């Protein structure tokens, strides 16, 4: 009778497979979760950039004070 009794449920190789599986699951979960906060940070930096552009346009005289205030209020909403 040649069985698998001598390998002890896979031995060190089976332990390695389980460790790799757990690490893969951790990376997948972290990858799915990490996108959300980054999207929020990108959105905030996009608003800051829009405000900078608005301030530059006002400083160059491309828009008047009323338009500047109106657009600034739109960005703050």
PDB file of N, CA, C and O in Angstrom:
ATOM      1  N   UNK A   1       0.814  -1.183   0.000  1.00  0.00           N
ATOM      2  CA  UNK A   1       0.000   0.000   0.000  1.00  0.00           C
ATOM      3  C   UNK A   1       0.859   1.248   0.000  1.00  0.00           C
ATOM      4  O   UNK A   1       1.561   1.545   0.967  1.00  0.00           O
ATOM      5  N   UNK A   2       0.792   1.944  -1.064  1.00  0.00           N
ATOM      6  CA  UNK A   2       1.538   3.193  -1.158  1.00  0.00           C
ATOM      7  C   UNK A   2       0.537   4.329  -0.998  1.00  0.00           C
ATOM      8  O   UNK A   2      -0.209   4.637  -1.927  1.00  0.00           O
ATOM      9  N   UNK A   3       0.518   4.937   0.151  1.00  0.00           N
ATOM     10  CA  UNK A   3      -0.415   6.025   0.406  1.00  0.00           C
ATOM     11  C   UNK A   3       0.329   7.315   0.704  1.00  0.00           C
ATOM     12  O   UNK A   3       1.551   7.393   0.580  1.00  0.00           O
ATOM     13  N   UNK A   4      -0.428   8.317   1.098  1.00  0.00           N
ATOM     14  CA  UNK A   4       0.144   9.625   1.402  1.00  0.00           C
ATOM     15  C   UNK A   4       0.339   9.809   2.903  1.00  0.00           C
ATOM     16  O   UNK A   4       0.574  10.930   3.357  1.00  0.00           O
ATOM     17  N   UNK A   5       0.248   8.737   3.679  1.00  0.00           N
ATOM     18  CA  UNK A   5       0.353   8.854   5.123  1.00  0.00           C
ATOM     19  C   UNK A   5       1.721   9.388   5.543  1.00  0.00           C
ATOM     20  O   UNK A   5       1.815  10.067   6.566  1.00  0.00           O
ATOM     21  N   UNK A   6       2.734   9.119   4.824  1.00  0.00           N
ATOM     22  CA  UNK A   6       4.083   9.516   5.191  1.00  0.00           C
ATOM     23  C   UNK A   6       4.371  10.995   4.993  1.00  0.00           C
ATOM     24  O   UNK A   6       5.374  11.496   5.502  1.00  0.00           O
ATOM     25  N   UNK A   7       3.522  11.701   4.272  1.00  0.00           N
ATOM     26  CA  UNK A   7       3.800  13.105   3.989  1.00  0.00           C
ATOM     27  C   UNK A   7       3.221  14.057   5.038  1.00  0.00           C
ATOM     28  O   UNK A   7       3.535  15.246   5.005  1.00  0.00           O
ATOM     29  N   UNK A   8       2.414  13.595   5.939  1.00  0.00           N
ATOM     30  CA  UNK A   8       1.892  14.430   7.007  1.00  0.00           C
ATOM     31  C   UNK A   8       1.094  15.619   6.499  1.00  0.00           C
ATOM     32  O   UNK A   8       1.378  16.756   6.878  1.00  0.00           O
ATOM     33  N   UNK A   9       0.122  15.386   5.667  1.00  0.00           N
ATOM     34  CA  UNK A   9      -0.765  16.420   5.125  1.00  0.00           C
ATOM     35  C   UNK A   9      -0.020  17.466   4.312  1.00  0.00           C
ATOM     36  O   UNK A   9      -0.425  18.628   4.289  1.00  0.00           O
ATOM     37  N   UNK A  10       1.034  17.088   3.662  1.00  0.00           N
ATOM     38  CA  UNK A  10       1.712  18.004   2.758  1.00  0.00           C
ATOM     39  C   UNK A  10       3.034  18.527   3.267  1.00  0.00           C
ATOM     40  O   UNK A  10       3.861  18.995   2.483  1.00  0.00           O
ATOM     41  N   UNK A  11       3.240  18.457   4.529  1.00  0.00           N
ATOM     42  CA  UNK A  11       4.505  18.888   5.101  1.00  0.00           C
ATOM     43  C   UNK A  11       4.808  20.351   4.844  1.00  0.00           C
ATOM     44  O   UNK A  11       3.893  21.173   4.783  1.00  0.00           O
ATOM     45  N   UNK A  12       6.070  20.682   4.695  1.00  0.00           N
ATOM     46  CA  UNK A  12       6.472  22.078   4.522  1.00  0.00           C
ATOM     47  C   UNK A  12       5.910  22.712   3.242  1.00  0.00           C
ATOM     48  O   UNK A  12       5.653  23.915   3.203  1.00  0.00           O
ATOM     49  N   UNK A  13       5.726  21.908   2.212  1.00  0.00           N
ATOM     50  CA  UNK A  13       5.187  22.451   0.959  1.00  0.00           C
ATOM     51  C   UNK A  13       3.766  22.962   1.157  1.00  0.00           C
ATOM     52  O   UNK A  13       3.420  24.030   0.650  1.00  0.00           O
ATOM     53  N   UNK A  14       2.947  22.227   1.878  1.00  0.00           N
ATOM     54  CA  UNK A  14       1.567  22.651   2.115  1.00  0.00           C
ATOM     55  C   UNK A  14       1.534  23.911   2.973  1.00  0.00           C
ATOM     56  O   UNK A  14       0.689  24.781   2.756  1.00  0.00           O
ATOM     57  N   UNK A  15       2.423  24.021   3.926  1.00  0.00           N
ATOM     58  CA  UNK A  15       2.526  25.235   4.737  1.00  0.00           C
ATOM     59  C   UNK A  15       2.872  26.432   3.856  1.00  0.00           C
ATOM     60  O   UNK A  15       2.300  27.509   4.019  1.00  0.00           O
ATOM     61  N   UNK A  16       3.789  26.252   2.940  1.00  0.00           N
ATOM     62  CA  UNK A  16       4.166  27.317   2.010  1.00  0.00           C
ATOM     63  C   UNK A  16       2.989  27.733   1.132  1.00  0.00           C
ATOM     64  O   UNK A  16       2.792  28.923   0.885  1.00  0.00           O
ATOM     65  N   UNK A  17       2.213  26.774   0.662  1.00  0.00           N
ATOM     66  CA  UNK A  17       1.036  27.076  -0.159  1.00  0.00           C
ATOM     67  C   UNK A  17       0.040  27.915   0.638  1.00  0.00           C
ATOM     68  O   UNK A  17      -0.490  28.897   0.118  1.00  0.00           O
ATOM     69  N   UNK A  18      -0.219  27.547   1.881  1.00  0.00           N
ATOM     70  CA  UNK A  18      -1.160  28.308   2.710  1.00  0.00           C
ATOM     71  C   UNK A  18      -0.656  29.725   2.978  1.00  0.00           C
ATOM     72  O   UNK A  18      -1.432  30.679   2.931  1.00  0.00           O
ATOM     73  N   UNK A  19       0.621  29.864   3.253  1.00  0.00           N
ATOM     74  CA  UNK A  19       1.191  31.198   3.491  1.00  0.00           C
ATOM     75  C   UNK A  19       1.048  32.063   2.247  1.00  0.00           C
ATOM     76  O   UNK A  19       0.653  33.225   2.344  1.00  0.00           O
ATOM     77  N   UNK A  20       1.361  31.512   1.084  1.00  0.00           N
ATOM     78  CA  UNK A  20       1.226  32.269  -0.167  1.00  0.00           C
ATOM     79  C   UNK A  20      -0.226  32.648  -0.437  1.00  0.00           C
ATOM     80  O   UNK A  20      -0.503  33.750  -0.911  1.00  0.00           O
ATOM     81  N   UNK A  21      -1.141  31.753  -0.141  1.00  0.00           N
ATOM     82  CA  UNK A  21      -2.562  32.037  -0.333  1.00  0.00           C
ATOM     83  C   UNK A  21      -3.024  33.176   0.580  1.00  0.00           C
ATOM     84  O   UNK A  21      -3.746  34.071   0.141  1.00  0.00           O
ATOM     85  N   UNK A  22      -2.616  33.143   1.822  1.00  0.00           N
ATOM     86  CA  UNK A  22      -2.993  34.199   2.769  1.00  0.00           C
ATOM     87  C   UNK A  22      -2.398  35.539   2.345  1.00  0.00           C
ATOM     88  O   UNK A  22      -3.080  36.563   2.396  1.00  0.00           O
ATOM     89  N   UNK A  23      -1.144  35.542   1.931  1.00  0.00           N
ATOM     90  CA  UNK A  23      -0.503  36.781   1.472  1.00  0.00           C
ATOM     91  C   UNK A  23      -1.219  37.328   0.241  1.00  0.00           C
ATOM     92  O   UNK A  23      -1.423  38.537   0.137  1.00  0.00           O
ATOM     93  N   UNK A  24      -1.601  36.462  -0.686  1.00  0.00           N
ATOM     94  CA  UNK A  24      -2.320  36.905  -1.884  1.00  0.00           C
ATOM     95  C   UNK A  24      -3.661  37.538  -1.523  1.00  0.00           C
ATOM     96  O   UNK A  24      -4.031  38.569  -2.085  1.00  0.00           O
ATOM     97  N   UNK A  25      -4.381  36.937  -0.599  1.00  0.00           N
ATOM     98  CA  UNK A  25      -5.673  37.495  -0.172  1.00  0.00           C
ATOM     99  C   UNK A  25      -5.466  38.859   0.483  1.00  0.00           C
ATOM    100  O   UNK A  25      -6.234  39.786   0.229  1.00  0.00           O
ATOM    101  N   UNK A  26      -4.451  38.990   1.309  1.00  0.00           N
ATOM    102  CA  UNK A  26      -4.169  40.275   1.965  1.00  0.00           C
ATOM    103  C   UNK A  26      -3.874  41.348   0.920  1.00  0.00           C
ATOM    104  O   UNK A  26      -4.389  42.461   1.021  1.00  0.00           O
ATOM    105  N   UNK A  27      -3.057  41.030  -0.077  1.00  0.00           N
ATOM    106  CA  UNK A  27      -2.746  42.009  -1.122  1.00  0.00           C
ATOM    107  C   UNK A  27      -3.980  42.386  -1.931  1.00  0.00           C
ATOM    108  O   UNK A  27      -4.154  43.552  -2.284  1.00  0.00           O
ATOM    109  N   UNK A  28      -4.826  41.424  -2.225  1.00  0.00           N
ATOM    110  CA  UNK A  28      -6.053  41.725  -2.970  1.00  0.00           C
ATOM    111  C   UNK A  28      -6.972  42.644  -2.181  1.00  0.00           C
ATOM    112  O   UNK A  28      -7.507  43.609  -2.727  1.00  0.00           O
ATOM    113  N   UNK A  29      -7.156  42.349  -0.909  1.00  0.00           N
ATOM    114  CA  UNK A  29      -8.032  43.182  -0.075  1.00  0.00           C
ATOM    115  C   UNK A  29      -7.451  44.582   0.065  1.00  0.00           C
ATOM    116  O   UNK A  29      -8.184  45.564  -0.055  1.00  0.00           O
ATOM    117  N   UNK A  30      -6.164  44.693   0.315  1.00  0.00           N
ATOM    118  CA  UNK A  30      -5.535  46.013   0.440  1.00  0.00           C
ATOM    119  C   UNK A  30      -5.615  46.778  -0.871  1.00  0.00           C
ATOM    120  O   UNK A  30      -5.805  47.994  -0.865  1.00  0.00           O
ATOM    121  N   UNK A  31      -5.474  46.095  -1.980  1.00  0.00           N
ATOM    122  CA  UNK A  31      -5.566  46.758  -3.279  1.00  0.00           C
ATOM    123  C   UNK A  31      -6.944  47.320  -3.539  1.00  0.00           C
ATOM    124  O   UNK A  31      -7.081  48.413  -4.088  1.00  0.00           O
ATOM    125  N   UNK A  32      -7.970  46.577  -3.146  1.00  0.00           N
ATOM    126  CA  UNK A  32      -9.339  47.060  -3.342  1.00  0.00           C
ATOM    127  C   UNK A  32      -9.659  48.205  -2.399  1.00  0.00           C
ATOM    128  O   UNK A  32     -10.389  49.123  -2.772  1.00  0.00           O
ATOM    129  N   UNK A  33      -9.131  48.168  -1.189  1.00  0.00           N
ATOM    130  CA  UNK A  33      -9.443  49.193  -0.198  1.00  0.00           C
ATOM    131  C   UNK A  33      -8.620  50.461  -0.392  1.00  0.00           C
ATOM    132  O   UNK A  33      -9.064  51.544  -0.010  1.00  0.00           O
ATOM    133  N   UNK A  34      -7.446  50.349  -0.971  1.00  0.00           N
ATOM    134  CA  UNK A  34      -6.571  51.514  -1.066  1.00  0.00           C
ATOM    135  C   UNK A  34      -7.037  52.519  -2.107  1.00  0.00           C
ATOM    136  O   UNK A  34      -6.631  53.679  -2.040  1.00  0.00           O
ATOM    137  N   UNK A  35      -7.855  52.135  -3.049  1.00  0.00           N
ATOM    138  CA  UNK A  35      -8.311  53.067  -4.072  1.00  0.00           C
ATOM    139  C   UNK A  35      -9.209  54.145  -3.531  1.00  0.00           C
ATOM    140  O   UNK A  35      -9.163  55.277  -4.013  1.00  0.00           O
ATOM    141  N   UNK A  36     -10.024  53.836  -2.549  1.00  0.00           N
ATOM    142  CA  UNK A  36     -11.020  54.789  -2.064  1.00  0.00           C
ATOM    143  C   UNK A  36     -10.400  56.029  -1.422  1.00  0.00           C
ATOM    144  O   UNK A  36     -10.736  57.137  -1.840  1.00  0.00           O
ATOM    145  N   UNK A  37      -9.517  55.907  -0.435  1.00  0.00           N
ATOM    146  CA  UNK A  37      -8.959  57.138   0.143  1.00  0.00           C
ATOM    147  C   UNK A  37      -8.148  57.940  -0.859  1.00  0.00           C
ATOM    148  O   UNK A  37      -8.130  59.170  -0.809  1.00  0.00           O
ATOM    149  N   UNK A  38      -7.487  57.256  -1.758  1.00  0.00           N
ATOM    150  CA  UNK A  38      -6.697  57.971  -2.751  1.00  0.00           C
ATOM    151  C   UNK A  38      -7.595  58.779  -3.674  1.00  0.00           C
ATOM    152  O   UNK A  38      -7.238  59.892  -4.059  1.00  0.00           O
ATOM    153  N   UNK A  39      -8.751  58.241  -4.035  1.00  0.00           N
ATOM    154  CA  UNK A  39      -9.688  58.989  -4.864  1.00  0.00           C
ATOM    155  C   UNK A  39     -10.120  60.259  -4.159  1.00  0.00           C
ATOM    156  O   UNK A  39     -10.231  61.313  -4.784  1.00  0.00           O
ATOM    157  N   UNK A  40     -10.362  60.168  -2.880  1.00  0.00           N
ATOM    158  CA  UNK A  40     -10.766  61.353  -2.121  1.00  0.00           C
ATOM    159  C   UNK A  40      -9.634  62.366  -2.090  1.00  0.00           C
ATOM    160  O   UNK A  40      -9.879  63.565  -2.225  1.00  0.00           O
ATOM    161  N   UNK A  41      -8.398  61.910  -1.914  1.00  0.00           N
ATOM    162  CA  UNK A  41      -7.258  62.821  -1.891  1.00  0.00           C
ATOM    163  C   UNK A  41      -7.078  63.480  -3.252  1.00  0.00           C
ATOM    164  O   UNK A  41      -6.788  64.674  -3.332  1.00  0.00           O
ATOM    165  N   UNK A  42      -7.249  62.704  -4.327  1.00  0.00           N
ATOM    166  CA  UNK A  42      -7.144  63.269  -5.670  1.00  0.00           C
ATOM    167  C   UNK A  42      -8.213  64.319  -5.892  1.00  0.00           C
ATOM    168  O   UNK A  42      -7.950  65.344  -6.520  1.00  0.00           O
ATOM    169  N   UNK A  43      -9.407  64.083  -5.390  1.00  0.00           N
ATOM    170  CA  UNK A  43     -10.496  65.036  -5.544  1.00  0.00           C
ATOM    171  C   UNK A  43     -10.163  66.335  -4.818  1.00  0.00           C
ATOM    172  O   UNK A  43     -10.404  67.421  -5.345  1.00  0.00           O
ATOM    173  N   UNK A  44      -9.612  66.229  -3.614  1.00  0.00           N
ATOM    174  CA  UNK A  44      -9.231  67.423  -2.863  1.00  0.00           C
ATOM    175  C   UNK A  44      -8.141  68.191  -3.588  1.00  0.00           C
ATOM    176  O   UNK A  44      -8.214  69.416  -3.677  1.00  0.00           O
ATOM    177  N   UNK A  45      -7.130  67.501  -4.109  1.00  0.00           N
ATOM    178  CA  UNK A  45      -6.047  68.189  -4.804  1.00  0.00           C
ATOM    179  C   UNK A  45      -6.551  68.805  -6.098  1.00  0.00           C
ATOM    180  O   UNK A  45      -6.039  69.841  -6.524  1.00  0.00           O
ATOM    181  N   UNK A  46      -7.545  68.190  -6.735  1.00  0.00           N
ATOM    182  CA  UNK A  46      -8.147  68.766  -7.936  1.00  0.00           C
ATOM    183  C   UNK A  46      -8.857  70.066  -7.625  1.00  0.00           C
ATOM    184  O   UNK A  46      -8.789  71.016  -8.405  1.00  0.00           O
ATOM    185  N   UNK A  47      -9.534  70.115  -6.496  1.00  0.00           N
ATOM    186  CA  UNK A  47     -10.198  71.359  -6.084  1.00  0.00           C
ATOM    187  C   UNK A  47      -9.176  72.442  -5.796  1.00  0.00           C
ATOM    188  O   UNK A  47      -9.367  73.602  -6.161  1.00  0.00           O
ATOM    189  N   UNK A  48      -8.082  72.056  -5.133  1.00  0.00           N
ATOM    190  CA  UNK A  48      -7.037  73.033  -4.840  1.00  0.00           C
ATOM    191  C   UNK A  48      -6.441  73.580  -6.128  1.00  0.00           C
ATOM    192  O   UNK A  48      -6.176  74.778  -6.233  1.00  0.00           O
ATOM    193  N   UNK A  49      -6.231  72.715  -7.100  1.00  0.00           N
ATOM    194  CA  UNK A  49      -5.668  73.156  -8.383  1.00  0.00           C
ATOM    195  C   UNK A  49      -6.648  74.076  -9.092  1.00  0.00           C
ATOM    196  O   UNK A  49      -6.232  75.068  -9.690  1.00  0.00           O
ATOM    197  N   UNK A  50      -7.931  73.773  -9.040  1.00  0.00           N
ATOM    198  CA  UNK A  50      -8.936  74.635  -9.667  1.00  0.00           C
ATOM    199  C   UNK A  50      -8.934  76.008  -9.005  1.00  0.00           C
ATOM    200  O   UNK A  50      -9.062  77.030  -9.679  1.00  0.00           O
ATOM    201  N   UNK A  51      -8.789  76.024  -7.704  1.00  0.00           N
ATOM    202  CA  UNK A  51      -8.744  77.310  -6.979  1.00  0.00           C
ATOM    203  C   UNK A  51      -7.503  78.102  -7.371  1.00  0.00           C
ATOM    204  O   UNK A  51      -7.571  79.319  -7.539  1.00  0.00           O
ATOM    205  N   UNK A  52      -6.371  77.420  -7.518  1.00  0.00           N
ATOM    206  CA  UNK A  52      -5.137  78.091  -7.938  1.00  0.00           C
ATOM    207  C   UNK A  52      -5.296  78.712  -9.321  1.00  0.00           C
ATOM    208  O   UNK A  52      -4.872  79.844  -9.552  1.00  0.00           O
ATOM    209  N   UNK A  53      -5.905  77.973 -10.232  1.00  0.00           N
ATOM    210  CA  UNK A  53      -6.125  78.491 -11.585  1.00  0.00           C
ATOM    211  C   UNK A  53      -7.033  79.712 -11.536  1.00  0.00           C
ATOM    212  O   UNK A  53      -6.785  80.711 -12.212  1.00  0.00           O
ATOM    213  N   UNK A  54      -8.081  79.623 -10.734  1.00  0.00           N
ATOM    214  CA  UNK A  54      -9.002  80.751 -10.595  1.00  0.00           C
ATOM    215  C   UNK A  54      -8.264  81.982 -10.064  1.00  0.00           C
ATOM    216  O   UNK A  54      -8.455  83.087 -10.572  1.00  0.00           O
ATOM    217  N   UNK A  55      -7.432  81.795  -9.054  1.00  0.00           N
ATOM    218  CA  UNK A  55      -6.673  82.917  -8.497  1.00  0.00           C
ATOM    219  C   UNK A  55      -5.707  83.501  -9.520  1.00  0.00           C
ATOM    220  O   UNK A  55      -5.532  84.717  -9.588  1.00  0.00           O
ATOM    221  N   UNK A  56      -5.079  82.636 -10.317  1.00  0.00           N
ATOM    222  CA  UNK A  56      -4.169  83.114 -11.365  1.00  0.00           C
ATOM    223  C   UNK A  56      -4.924  83.945 -12.400  1.00  0.00           C
ATOM    224  O   UNK A  56      -4.452  85.005 -12.813  1.00  0.00           O
ATOM    225  N   UNK A  57      -6.080  83.472 -12.812  1.00  0.00           N
ATOM    226  CA  UNK A  57      -6.876  84.209 -13.803  1.00  0.00           C
ATOM    227  C   UNK A  57      -7.306  85.570 -13.261  1.00  0.00           C
ATOM    228  O   UNK A  57      -7.308  86.561 -13.991  1.00  0.00           O
ATOM    229  N   UNK A  58      -7.665  85.615 -11.991  1.00  0.00           N
ATOM    230  CA  UNK A  58      -8.062  86.881 -11.373  1.00  0.00           C
ATOM    231  C   UNK A  58      -6.861  87.829 -11.294  1.00  0.00           C
ATOM    232  O   UNK A  58      -6.978  89.022 -11.575  1.00  0.00           O
ATOM    233  N   UNK A  59      -5.709  87.280 -10.907  1.00  0.00           N
ATOM    234  CA  UNK A  59      -4.501  88.099 -10.795  1.00  0.00           C
ATOM    235  C   UNK A  59      -4.070  88.655 -12.151  1.00  0.00           C
ATOM    236  O   UNK A  59      -3.560  89.773 -12.223  1.00  0.00           O
ATOM    237  N   UNK A  60      -4.266  87.899 -13.216  1.00  0.00           N
ATOM    238  CA  UNK A  60      -3.903  88.359 -14.563  1.00  0.00           C
ATOM    239  C   UNK A  60      -4.923  89.335 -15.134  1.00  0.00           C
ATOM    240  O   UNK A  60      -4.676  89.979 -16.154  1.00  0.00           O
ATOM    241  N   UNK A  61      -6.062  89.440 -14.474  1.00  0.00           N
ATOM    242  CA  UNK A  61      -7.095  90.346 -14.965  1.00  0.00           C
ATOM    243  C   UNK A  61      -8.003  89.717 -16.007  1.00  0.00           C
ATOM    244  O   UNK A  61      -8.752  90.426 -16.679  1.00  0.00           O
ATOM    245  N   UNK A  62      -7.953  88.415 -16.152  1.00  0.00           N
ATOM    246  CA  UNK A  62      -8.798  87.727 -17.135  1.00  0.00           C
ATOM    247  C   UNK A  62     -10.263  87.716 -16.700  1.00  0.00           C
ATOM    248  O   UNK A  62     -11.161  87.676 -17.541  1.00  0.00           O
ATOM    249  N   UNK A  63     -10.505  87.753 -15.387  1.00  0.00           N
ATOM    250  CA  UNK A  63     -11.874  87.784 -14.863  1.00  0.00           C
ATOM    251  C   UNK A  63     -11.983  88.917 -13.850  1.00  0.00           C
ATOM    252  O   UNK A  63     -10.995  89.296 -13.222  1.00  0.00           O
ATOM    253  N   UNK A  64     -13.177  89.446 -13.699  1.00  0.00           N
ATOM    254  CA  UNK A  64     -13.369  90.534 -12.733  1.00  0.00           C
ATOM    255  C   UNK A  64     -13.688  89.962 -11.351  1.00  0.00           C
ATOM    256  O   UNK A  64     -13.817  88.751 -11.174  1.00  0.00           O
ATOM    257  N   UNK A  65     -13.809  90.866 -10.380  1.00  0.00           N
ATOM    258  CA  UNK A  65     -14.004  90.450  -8.993  1.00  0.00           C
ATOM    259  C   UNK A  65     -15.312  89.684  -8.797  1.00  0.00           C
ATOM    260  O   UNK A  65     -15.348  88.696  -8.064  1.00  0.00           O
ATOM    261  N   UNK A  66     -16.365  90.129  -9.438  1.00  0.00           N
ATOM    262  CA  UNK A  66     -17.663  89.452  -9.297  1.00  0.00           C
ATOM    263  C   UNK A  66     -17.598  88.012  -9.823  1.00  0.00           C
ATOM    264  O   UNK A  66     -18.084  87.084  -9.177  1.00  0.00           O
ATOM    265  N   UNK A  67     -16.997  87.844 -10.993  1.00  0.00           N
ATOM    266  CA  UNK A  67     -16.877  86.493 -11.558  1.00  0.00           C
ATOM    267  C   UNK A  67     -15.980  85.623 -10.676  1.00  0.00           C
ATOM    268  O   UNK A  67     -16.255  84.440 -10.477  1.00  0.00           O
ATOM    269  N   UNK A  68     -14.902  86.221 -10.148  1.00  0.00           N
ATOM    270  CA  UNK A  68     -14.011  85.490  -9.246  1.00  0.00           C
ATOM    271  C   UNK A  68     -14.775  84.973  -8.023  1.00  0.00           C
ATOM    272  O   UNK A  68     -14.660  83.802  -7.659  1.00  0.00           O
ATOM    273  N   UNK A  69     -15.549  85.850  -7.401  1.00  0.00           N
ATOM    274  CA  UNK A  69     -16.307  85.447  -6.213  1.00  0.00           C
ATOM    275  C   UNK A  69     -17.329  84.366  -6.536  1.00  0.00           C
ATOM    276  O   UNK A  69     -17.496  83.416  -5.772  1.00  0.00           O
ATOM    277  N   UNK A  70     -18.004  84.507  -7.653  1.00  0.00           N
ATOM    278  CA  UNK A  70     -19.019  83.531  -8.045  1.00  0.00           C
ATOM    279  C   UNK A  70     -18.388  82.148  -8.275  1.00  0.00           C
ATOM    280  O   UNK A  70     -18.901  81.132  -7.807  1.00  0.00           O
ATOM    281  N   UNK A  71     -17.288  82.136  -8.991  1.00  0.00           N
ATOM    282  CA  UNK A  71     -16.627  80.855  -9.279  1.00  0.00           C
ATOM    283  C   UNK A  71     -16.007  80.249  -8.013  1.00  0.00           C
ATOM    284  O   UNK A  71     -16.007  79.030  -7.843  1.00  0.00           O
ATOM    285  N   UNK A  72     -15.485  81.097  -7.135  1.00  0.00           N
ATOM    286  CA  UNK A  72     -14.915  80.597  -5.884  1.00  0.00           C
ATOM    287  C   UNK A  72     -15.996  79.931  -5.036  1.00  0.00           C
ATOM    288  O   UNK A  72     -15.767  78.880  -4.439  1.00  0.00           O
ATOM    289  N   UNK A  73     -17.176  80.550  -4.989  1.00  0.00           N
ATOM    290  CA  UNK A  73     -18.291  79.959  -4.247  1.00  0.00           C
ATOM    291  C   UNK A  73     -18.711  78.623  -4.861  1.00  0.00           C
ATOM    292  O   UNK A  73     -19.047  77.681  -4.144  1.00  0.00           O
ATOM    293  N   UNK A  74     -18.689  78.549  -6.188  1.00  0.00           N
ATOM    294  CA  UNK A  74     -19.016  77.281  -6.853  1.00  0.00           C
ATOM    295  C   UNK A  74     -18.031  76.187  -6.453  1.00  0.00           C
ATOM    296  O   UNK A  74     -18.426  75.043  -6.224  1.00  0.00           O
ATOM    297  N   UNK A  75     -16.763  76.537  -6.373  1.00  0.00           N
ATOM    298  CA  UNK A  75     -15.747  75.544  -6.011  1.00  0.00           C
ATOM    299  C   UNK A  75     -15.867  75.095  -4.555  1.00  0.00           C
ATOM    300  O   UNK A  75     -15.522  73.960  -4.228  1.00  0.00           O
ATOM    301  N   UNK A  76     -16.345  75.964  -3.695  1.00  0.00           N
ATOM    302  CA  UNK A  76     -16.452  75.627  -2.276  1.00  0.00           C
ATOM    303  C   UNK A  76     -17.654  74.747  -1.969  1.00  0.00           C
ATOM    304  O   UNK A  76     -17.733  74.177  -0.880  1.00  0.00           O
ATOM    305  N   UNK A  77     -18.584  74.625  -2.894  1.00  0.00           N
ATOM    306  CA  UNK A  77     -19.776  73.789  -2.662  1.00  0.00           C
ATOM    307  C   UNK A  77     -19.453  72.328  -2.676  1.00  0.00           C
ATOM    308  O   UNK A  77     -20.344  71.498  -2.497  1.00  0.00           O
TER     309      UNK A  77
END
